[in-house]
Amino acid sequence: MHQRSTLAAAITASAILAFPSVSTAAEVVTSIKPLELLVHAIATDDVHTSTVVPAGSSPHTYTMKPSQRRALENADVIFWVGPDMESFLTRLLSGHEFEARSIALMPTEDGAEHELEGDEHEEHDDHDHHEPDHHEEEPTEHSHGHGHDHGDGEDPHIWTDPEMAIEMAERIRDALAALESADTELLDRNLARFKAQVAETEAAIRDKLAPARDISLFAYHEAFTRFAEHYELELVDVLTLNPELSPGARHIAEVQNKLKDATHPCLLTEPQFNRQWWTSITRGLDVSFSTWDPLATDVEVSATGYLEFQHSIADAVLKCLPEESQH
């Protein structure tokens, strides 16, 4: 009996040596898919990624599931934009359990982390899947901490701007390089390659967007602003600064008047939000529509995914050209 036990132990030990554990891969969780695309542009092959906000959902109003909380617990590093974007993550990632391994790619002006009272209690609330802030109480103009309102601050949709993407990629490289057994030389090469690819993509997009610079663009909310400014497109107005709130009657009237006066007006809708508002305010007007997706839902997660995402936005704008537009 003793010999059998010794033999079994030897076989088990040999199996462990012959088949090393595959759990050594770094686990990276991103809040939204565009950040996952940036991670894949920089990361080595032994990094495994996942995203919290699923396809078809909005980071402005999302409620996290318990299984996603567990993914955060198992993560070596967590990337998110910051409290002004994914407000549903603010309490959790500001707590002591996650703050050391979570990186907000759009830090606050003073560079400080958000500190909230009662962290342990509030983390328990998150674990119990109780986050009523977005649904039980209508946000007001004073609810900046819990709603998505950047009328008084910077636009947090930083990933749509390729210059900002480079800055985020540099921070992602630094975070991945700090992980155990990181291949820093390969990370550096990947970052250098990504920078060169972004420059090439930016030049190609500027060329193909040239015919669209005379089009008057309108968007649902500010998510399109940074892309438009970077590529010098005319974004006349947005329907709402806060997608959690219905636009006011006065602002709707202002947008309608601008649509009437615009040259080839085109409305850029987003699949995460209902198009009903646009349909009602454009009735009787000669307006074209195009859909773009700030969350890159249909873009494959790969090392070149972010470049494809940039092209997808440009392609949506080109569908606004008079010969391509849909009314």
DOBATOR-159384 format. One record per residue (C-alpha): residue number from 1; residue in three letters; x negated, y negated, z negated. Coordinates in nm, 2 decimals, padded with zeros to 4 digits. Example, Ala and Ser with C-alpha at 12.3 -4.5 7.8 and 13.67 -1.06 7.14 Angstrom:
<recs>
1:ALA:-01.23:00.45:-00.78 .
2:SER:-01.37:00.11:-00.71 .
</recs>
This chain:
<recs>
1:MET:00.00:00.00:00.00 .
2:HIS:-00.29:-00.23:-00.09 .
3:GLN:-00.46:-00.16:00.24 .
4:ARG:-00.14:-00.25:00.44 .
5:SER:-00.12:-00.58:00.26 .
6:THR:-00.48:-00.66:00.33 .
7:LEU:-00.43:-00.57:00.70 .
8:ALA:-00.12:-00.78:00.73 .
9:ALA:-00.29:-01.08:00.57 .
10:ALA:-00.59:-01.03:00.81 .
11:ILE:-00.35:-01.02:01.11 .
12:THR:-00.17:-01.33:00.99 .
13:ALA:-00.50:-01.52:00.95 .
14:SER:-00.61:-01.41:01.29 .
15:ALA:-00.29:-01.54:01.44 .
16:ILE:-00.33:-01.87:01.28 .
17:LEU:-00.68:-01.91:01.41 .
18:ALA:-00.58:-01.79:01.76 .
19:PHE:-00.27:-02.01:01.79 .
20:PRO:-00.34:-02.35:01.63 .
21:SER:-00.05:-02.56:01.51 .
22:VAL:00.12:-02.78:01.77 .
23:SER:00.25:-03.02:01.50 .
24:THR:-00.07:-03.23:01.53 .
25:ALA:00.09:-03.44:01.80 .
26:ALA:00.16:-03.80:01.69 .
27:GLU:00.53:-03.88:01.65 .
28:VAL:00.63:-04.23:01.77 .
29:VAL:00.98:-04.36:01.74 .
30:THR:01.09:-04.68:01.93 .
31:SER:01.41:-04.87:01.87 .
32:ILE:01.50:-04.91:02.24 .
33:LYS:01.39:-04.74:02.56 .
34:PRO:01.19:-05.03:02.71 .
35:LEU:00.96:-05.01:02.42 .
36:GLU:00.93:-04.63:02.48 .
37:LEU:00.83:-04.71:02.84 .
38:LEU:00.55:-04.94:02.71 .
39:VAL:00.43:-04.67:02.47 .
40:HIS:00.41:-04.42:02.75 .
41:ALA:00.20:-04.66:02.95 .
42:ILE:-00.06:-04.67:02.68 .
43:ALA:-00.04:-04.35:02.48 .
44:THR:-00.24:-04.03:02.53 .
45:ASP:-00.07:-03.70:02.63 .
46:ASP:-00.06:-03.58:02.27 .
47:VAL:00.19:-03.85:02.16 .
48:HIS:00.55:-03.75:02.14 .
49:THR:00.81:-04.03:02.17 .
50:SER:01.18:-04.08:02.10 .
51:THR:01.43:-04.37:02.10 .
52:VAL:01.69:-04.47:01.84 .
53:VAL:01.95:-04.65:02.05 .
54:PRO:02.09:-04.41:02.31 .
55:ALA:02.19:-04.48:02.67 .
56:GLY:02.50:-04.68:02.70 .
57:SER:02.48:-04.84:02.36 .
58:SER:02.37:-05.19:02.26 .
59:PRO:02.10:-05.26:02.00 .
60:HIS:02.31:-05.56:01.89 .
61:THR:02.59:-05.35:01.75 .
62:TYR:02.45:-05.00:01.71 .
63:THR:02.51:-04.79:01.40 .
64:MET:02.23:-04.54:01.33 .
65:LYS:02.31:-04.17:01.28 .
66:PRO:02.16:-03.96:00.99 .
67:SER:01.96:-03.75:01.24 .
68:GLN:01.80:-04.07:01.36 .
69:ARG:01.71:-04.16:01.01 .
70:ARG:01.53:-03.83:00.98 .
71:ALA:01.34:-03.90:01.30 .
72:LEU:01.22:-04.22:01.14 .
73:GLU:01.11:-04.03:00.83 .
74:ASN:00.90:-03.80:01.05 .
75:ALA:00.74:-04.08:01.26 .
76:ASP:00.38:-04.17:01.24 .
77:VAL:00.45:-04.51:01.37 .
78:ILE:00.78:-04.70:01.45 .
79:PHE:00.80:-04.98:01.71 .
80:TRP:01.09:-05.22:01.72 .
81:VAL:01.14:-05.58:01.85 .
82:GLY:01.23:-05.72:01.51 .
83:PRO:01.52:-05.84:01.29 .
84:ASP:01.65:-06.09:01.55 .
85:MET:01.72:-05.80:01.79 .
86:GLU:01.79:-05.47:01.61 .
87:SER:01.95:-05.61:01.30 .
88:PHE:02.08:-05.26:01.20 .
89:LEU:01.72:-05.16:01.13 .
90:THR:01.62:-05.46:00.93 .
91:ARG:01.70:-05.33:00.58 .
92:LEU:01.56:-04.99:00.64 .
93:LEU:01.23:-05.09:00.80 .
94:SER:01.17:-05.37:00.55 .
95:GLY:01.18:-05.11:00.27 .
96:HIS:00.88:-04.96:00.10 .
97:GLU:00.93:-04.62:00.27 .
98:PHE:00.88:-04.75:00.63 .
99:GLU:00.72:-05.09:00.62 .
100:ALA:00.36:-04.95:00.64 .
101:ARG:00.43:-04.76:00.96 .
102:SER:00.68:-04.99:01.13 .
103:ILE:00.56:-05.26:01.37 .
104:ALA:00.79:-05.55:01.48 .
105:LEU:00.66:-05.65:01.82 .
106:MET:00.82:-05.99:01.78 .
107:PRO:00.70:-06.11:01.43 .
108:THR:00.85:-06.40:01.24 .
109:GLU:00.70:-06.74:01.28 .
110:ASP:00.50:-06.71:00.96 .
111:GLY:00.40:-06.36:01.03 .
112:ALA:00.56:-06.23:00.71 .
113:GLU:00.77:-05.92:00.68 .
114:HIS:01.13:-05.96:00.57 .
115:GLU:01.16:-05.88:00.20 .
116:LEU:01.51:-05.80:00.08 .
117:GLU:01.63:-05.74:-00.28 .
118:GLY:01.73:-05.40:-00.39 .
119:ASP:01.54:-05.21:-00.12 .
120:GLU:01.58:-04.87:-00.28 .
121:HIS:01.95:-04.91:-00.31 .
122:GLU:02.00:-05.04:00.04 .
123:GLU:01.78:-04.76:00.19 .
124:HIS:02.02:-04.51:00.01 .
125:ASP:02.31:-04.68:00.19 .
126:ASP:02.14:-04.63:00.52 .
127:HIS:02.08:-04.27:00.44 .
128:ASP:02.45:-04.23:00.37 .
129:HIS:02.53:-04.38:00.71 .
130:HIS:02.71:-04.69:00.57 .
131:GLU:02.63:-05.00:00.78 .
132:PRO:02.95:-05.20:00.80 .
133:ASP:02.80:-05.54:00.88 .
134:HIS:02.87:-05.53:01.26 .
135:HIS:03.22:-05.40:01.24 .
136:GLU:03.40:-05.49:00.92 .
137:GLU:03.34:-05.86:00.91 .
138:GLU:03.33:-06.10:01.21 .
139:PRO:03.00:-06.28:01.22 .
140:THR:03.00:-06.66:01.18 .
141:GLU:02.76:-06.93:01.29 .
142:HIS:02.59:-06.89:00.95 .
143:SER:02.54:-06.51:00.97 .
144:HIS:02.20:-06.51:01.14 .
145:GLY:02.07:-06.23:00.92 .
146:HIS:02.33:-05.98:01.02 .
147:GLY:02.45:-06.09:01.36 .
148:HIS:02.27:-06.13:01.69 .
149:ASP:02.25:-06.50:01.73 .
150:HIS:01.94:-06.66:01.87 .
151:GLY:02.08:-07.00:01.95 .
152:ASP:01.86:-07.15:01.69 .
153:GLY:01.55:-06.94:01.75 .
154:GLU:01.35:-06.77:02.02 .
155:ASP:01.51:-06.53:02.26 .
156:PRO:01.42:-06.18:02.13 .
157:HIS:01.45:-06.00:02.47 .
158:ILE:01.08:-06.02:02.50 .
159:TRP:01.03:-05.70:02.70 .
160:THR:01.19:-05.84:03.02 .
161:ASP:00.89:-06.08:03.05 .
162:PRO:00.58:-05.90:03.19 .
163:GLU:00.34:-06.14:03.01 .
164:MET:00.51:-06.05:02.68 .
165:ALA:00.49:-05.69:02.78 .
166:ILE:00.11:-05.71:02.80 .
167:GLU:00.10:-05.86:02.45 .
168:MET:00.32:-05.58:02.32 .
169:ALA:00.10:-05.32:02.50 .
170:GLU:-00.20:-05.46:02.32 .
171:ARG:-00.04:-05.42:01.98 .
172:ILE:00.08:-05.07:02.07 .
173:ARG:-00.28:-04.98:02.16 .
174:ASP:-00.40:-05.10:01.83 .
175:ALA:-00.14:-04.91:01.64 .
176:LEU:-00.20:-04.59:01.82 .
177:ALA:-00.58:-04.63:01.78 .
178:ALA:-00.53:-04.64:01.41 .
179:LEU:-00.37:-04.29:01.40 .
180:GLU:-00.57:-03.99:01.30 .
181:SER:-00.78:-03.83:01.58 .
182:ALA:-00.69:-04.11:01.82 .
183:ASP:-00.88:-04.12:02.15 .
184:THR:-00.96:-04.49:02.15 .
185:GLU:-01.16:-04.48:02.47 .
186:LEU:-00.87:-04.33:02.66 .
187:LEU:-00.63:-04.58:02.50 .
188:ASP:-00.85:-04.86:02.62 .
189:ARG:-00.86:-04.72:02.97 .
190:ASN:-00.48:-04.68:02.97 .
191:LEU:-00.43:-05.04:02.85 .
192:ALA:-00.67:-05.18:03.12 .
193:ARG:-00.49:-04.98:03.39 .
194:PHE:-00.15:-05.10:03.26 .
195:LYS:-00.26:-05.46:03.28 .
196:ALA:-00.38:-05.42:03.64 .
197:GLN:-00.06:-05.25:03.73 .
198:VAL:00.15:-05.52:03.58 .
199:ALA:-00.04:-05.78:03.77 .
200:GLU:00.02:-05.60:04.10 .
201:THR:00.39:-05.54:04.02 .
202:GLU:00.44:-05.91:03.93 .
203:ALA:00.29:-06.02:04.26 .
204:ALA:00.51:-05.78:04.45 .
205:ILE:00.82:-05.89:04.27 .
206:ARG:00.75:-06.26:04.32 .
207:ASP:00.72:-06.20:04.70 .
208:LYS:01.05:-06.00:04.72 .
209:LEU:01.24:-06.25:04.50 .
210:ALA:01.15:-06.55:04.72 .
211:PRO:01.49:-06.54:04.91 .
212:ALA:01.68:-06.53:04.58 .
213:ARG:01.55:-06.86:04.45 .
214:ASP:01.84:-07.06:04.60 .
215:ILE:02.10:-06.84:04.43 .
216:SER:02.29:-06.97:04.12 .
217:LEU:02.27:-06.69:03.87 .
218:PHE:02.49:-06.64:03.57 .
219:ALA:02.44:-06.38:03.30 .
220:TYR:02.65:-06.23:03.02 .
221:HIS:02.40:-06.33:02.75 .
222:GLU:02.04:-06.44:02.70 .
223:ALA:01.88:-06.10:02.78 .
224:PHE:01.81:-06.22:03.14 .
225:THR:01.66:-06.55:03.04 .
226:ARG:01.29:-06.45:03.00 .
227:PHE:01.28:-06.27:03.33 .
228:ALA:01.45:-06.56:03.51 .
229:GLU:01.21:-06.81:03.36 .
230:HIS:00.90:-06.60:03.44 .
231:TYR:01.00:-06.56:03.81 .
232:GLU:01.14:-06.91:03.84 .
233:LEU:01.49:-06.81:03.92 .
234:GLU:01.79:-07.04:03.86 .
235:LEU:01.98:-06.91:03.57 .
236:VAL:02.26:-07.17:03.54 .
237:ASP:02.44:-07.04:03.23 .
238:VAL:02.52:-06.75:03.01 .
239:LEU:02.87:-06.65:02.89 .
240:THR:02.77:-06.61:02.52 .
241:LEU:02.47:-06.66:02.30 .
242:ASN:02.60:-06.39:02.07 .
243:PRO:02.74:-06.08:02.23 .
244:GLU:02.90:-05.98:01.90 .
245:LEU:03.14:-06.28:01.93 .
246:SER:03.40:-06.37:02.19 .
247:PRO:03.30:-06.69:02.38 .
248:GLY:03.50:-07.00:02.29 .
249:ALA:03.76:-07.15:02.52 .
250:ARG:03.56:-07.47:02.57 .
251:HIS:03.24:-07.28:02.68 .
252:ILE:03.45:-07.06:02.92 .
253:ALA:03.58:-07.37:03.08 .
254:GLU:03.23:-07.51:03.12 .
255:VAL:03.11:-07.19:03.28 .
256:GLN:03.41:-07.19:03.52 .
257:ASN:03.32:-07.55:03.63 .
258:LYS:02.96:-07.45:03.69 .
259:LEU:03.07:-07.15:03.89 .
260:LYS:03.28:-07.38:04.11 .
261:ASP:02.99:-07.61:04.17 .
262:ALA:02.72:-07.34:04.22 .
263:THR:02.55:-07.24:04.54 .
264:HIS:02.62:-06.87:04.60 .
265:PRO:02.71:-06.80:04.24 .
266:CYS:02.63:-06.45:04.12 .
267:LEU:02.72:-06.29:03.79 .
268:LEU:02.47:-06.04:03.64 .
269:THR:02.67:-05.80:03.43 .
270:GLU:02.53:-05.54:03.19 .
271:PRO:02.65:-05.18:03.15 .
272:GLN:02.64:-05.21:02.77 .
273:PHE:02.91:-05.48:02.77 .
274:ASN:03.27:-05.50:02.89 .
275:ARG:03.30:-05.69:03.22 .
276:GLN:03.65:-05.80:03.14 .
277:TRP:03.55:-06.15:03.04 .
278:TRP:03.38:-06.22:03.38 .
279:THR:03.68:-06.07:03.57 .
280:SER:03.92:-06.31:03.39 .
281:ILE:03.72:-06.63:03.43 .
282:THR:03.62:-06.57:03.79 .
283:ARG:03.97:-06.50:03.92 .
284:GLY:04.03:-06.71:04.24 .
285:LEU:03.66:-06.81:04.27 .
286:ASP:03.42:-06.70:04.54 .
287:VAL:03.17:-06.52:04.31 .
288:SER:02.95:-06.21:04.37 .
289:PHE:02.86:-05.95:04.11 .
290:SER:02.55:-05.74:04.04 .
291:THR:02.46:-05.52:03.75 .
292:TRP:02.13:-05.50:03.58 .
293:ASP:02.03:-05.29:03.28 .
294:PRO:01.81:-05.46:03.01 .
295:LEU:01.78:-05.12:02.84 .
296:ALA:01.64:-04.93:03.14 .
297:THR:01.89:-04.65:03.10 .
298:ASP:01.83:-04.49:03.44 .
299:VAL:01.45:-04.54:03.44 .
300:GLU:01.25:-04.22:03.38 .
301:VAL:01.02:-04.22:03.08 .
302:SER:00.67:-04.21:03.22 .
303:ALA:00.34:-04.41:03.23 .
304:THR:00.48:-04.62:03.52 .
305:GLY:00.83:-04.65:03.38 .
306:TYR:00.79:-05.01:03.27 .
307:LEU:00.68:-05.11:03.62 .
308:GLU:00.99:-04.94:03.77 .
309:PHE:01.20:-05.12:03.51 .
310:GLN:01.07:-05.46:03.63 .
311:HIS:01.15:-05.36:03.99 .
312:SER:01.50:-05.26:03.89 .
313:ILE:01.58:-05.60:03.76 .
314:ALA:01.44:-05.77:04.07 .
315:ASP:01.65:-05.53:04.29 .
316:ALA:01.97:-05.63:04.09 .
317:VAL:01.89:-06.00:04.17 .
318:LEU:01.84:-05.92:04.54 .
319:LYS:02.19:-05.76:04.55 .
320:CYS:02.32:-06.12:04.48 .
321:LEU:02.20:-06.23:04.82 .
322:PRO:02.50:-06.33:05.04 .
323:GLU:02.43:-06.04:05.29 .
324:GLU:02.41:-05.79:05.00 .
325:SER:02.66:-05.92:04.75 .
326:GLN:02.97:-05.75:04.62 .
327:HIS:03.28:-05.96:04.53 .
</recs>
